[in-house]
């Protein structure tokens, strides 16, 4: 029987490790999912345990596999490259129309296998699990050995997000963030909780101007800046509806927000999570030059913390 209560193993952020004990995979800019095939039926579960099967009918192509539990990434491509912004068109739709599926197709890219038939592979090495995966899904994304630095430059040249380095002898540890997997990105990416918003100015007067962001730390939810760039007109409209649905009269932050930010703020329940790209963290814990990339409905806002760079 395939288990349905596992959580994905998570990578740490750090410098690229090297040597024969490591293998490398492309870091795909999509949404993580555990996909179970059992008795000819497919079930996809997001990182925070939500059933997202209905949102991705493309997964039905996996029904020919034996009973299996796969770990991988759901990705939308534009011009041959993963595009997280494009994936937003599908992430929040649980019963997409045929027209939407045709306009924004997605692919499931498996990179690990956790269970086959009646056998758990959690205690098997990464190398052994990969061998099983290739037997099951011959066109699974390739993993590489050798010069990690060269591979990193190749992903940069191809416009990809980066690499994930994995110890070849590592077991699969559900729900744990472990240094046996290390993610290395070309750009800084941070998930953040939305705690409020401010109205815009000029051409955006009277509508959303910027989201107020936060991350959890030892003292609770802490303000970490605001993001006002990276929104399309359609995203501004849909985001405004999301904010209206979770409005509240007081700040959700556990540490007081600076007065100059709080003075014009509209507060919301800390339930929405977004991804931003940014250049650096400032000395006072703010995101420098953040740009909105999209919502992350697959993340639990209570678990959003500052990632090391």
Number of C-alpha atoms within 10 A of each C-alpha: 13 18 12 14 8 15 18 22 17 19 18 18 18 16 12 17 19 16 11 10 14 23 24 26 19 21 18 23 20 24 21 23 28 26 26 29 23 18 14 13 14 22 18 24 22 21 21 17 18 13 16 21 20 15 18 21 18 14 20 14 10 17 15 12 17 15 19 25 25 21 21 21 22 22 22 25 18 14 6 9 15 22 18 21 19 19 22 19 18 19 21 15 14 14 15 17 12 11 9 13 17 10 10 16 20 22 15 23 20 22 20 22 27 25 20 22 13 11 11 16 19 16 13 15 15 22 18 16 22 19 14 18 21 17 11 15 15 11 11 17 15 13 14 14 16 14 13 21 12 10 18 21 15 13 17 16 9 11 13 21 22 23 25 25 30 22 21 20 15 20 18 23 16 14 13 13 15 15 16 19 23 22 23 22 21 14 15 17 19 20 24 28 31 26 31 28 25 22 16 14 11 7 8 11 10 11 15 19 21 20 25 25 27 31 26 20 14 7 9 14 23 23 26 22 23 25 24 18 15 16 19 10 9 8 14 17 13 11 16 13 11 13 22 12 10 15 15 16 9 13 18 20 21 14 13 12 19 10 9 8 14 16 10 12 20 20 24 23 19 22 15 21 23 19 18 21 19 17 13 16 18 11 7 7 14 17 23 16 16 23 19 20 21 22 22 19 18 19 23 15 23 14 14 18 19 16 13 10 14
